[in-house]
Amino acid sequence: MTAQQTVVDTIANNLANINTVGFKRSQVDFQDLMYLKLREAGTETVSGVRAPTGFEIGSGVRPASTLKVFSQGEVENTGRDLDVAIMGDGFFQVTVAGVTRYTRDGALRVNDEGQLVTASGYYLEPPITIPSDTRAISIGEDGTINVLTGTESTPQQIGQLQLVRFINPSGLSSEGGNLLSETAGSGPAITGTAGRDGFGLLRQNFLERSNVQMVSELVNLITAQRAYEINSRAIRAGDDMLQTANRLIS
């Protein structure tokens, strides 16, 4: 019952973040617990006769891990020049109080210093400064940023958005605020250019929405609820059987 409650909690978190930009759904993996082995398979029952099967009684299940699924979320056209969606593998790299974090949230802003930051004000790495007299911004599929400033008619390149990826992105640690951090399980960050060496492309004027599918999550929720109810009935049935046995003895 505790294991099924974990599933419900995970589904609830997925559904709560169905509109969170760049959010990736989680799923729970389970493992069976230790077994009471009353007889090993192959044990000699009588002289010259061996049992083809064993006699084992399981002791339940436990949640083994929560796996973050990094499938592509639906992209939405927002019309904002500083909204950027990653189409494929990769993360933006940001600095949070001097610590490096990673995100798929491409809703970028310009702060009072003219630097590109996330919606929470975290600086992108490498830093990119937008000139104060910028009239138009263009972000290419490879992350190249060109701007039109003042009365200029020719765009000038002011920087390039870099992406990072991991050999095992499911090993990243969720830190809240659409941020992830590197762990020993994820492996080190691999820096590269969008559209090259396995990195995804960037799409300006788009945002990647959550990859949570409402119908699938609701089906999983019903399944977990039914499993919870069935387990509670099994416990109740076991209690009833023990009470009956006690009454027989008394």
Protein Blocks (a to p, Z undefined) as FASTA:
>chain_A
ZZmmmmmmmmmmmmmmmmgghiacddddddddddddfbdghiafbghiacfbdcdddebd
cdfbdcddfbdcddddehpakbccdededdddddeehiacddfbfcdcddfkopacdfko
pacdddddddfkbfbdcddfkopacddehjbfbdcdfbdcdddddfblmlpcceejhiac
ddfknopaddddehiahiacddehiacddfbdfklmmmmmmmmmmmmmmmmmmmmmmmmm
mmmmmmmmZZ
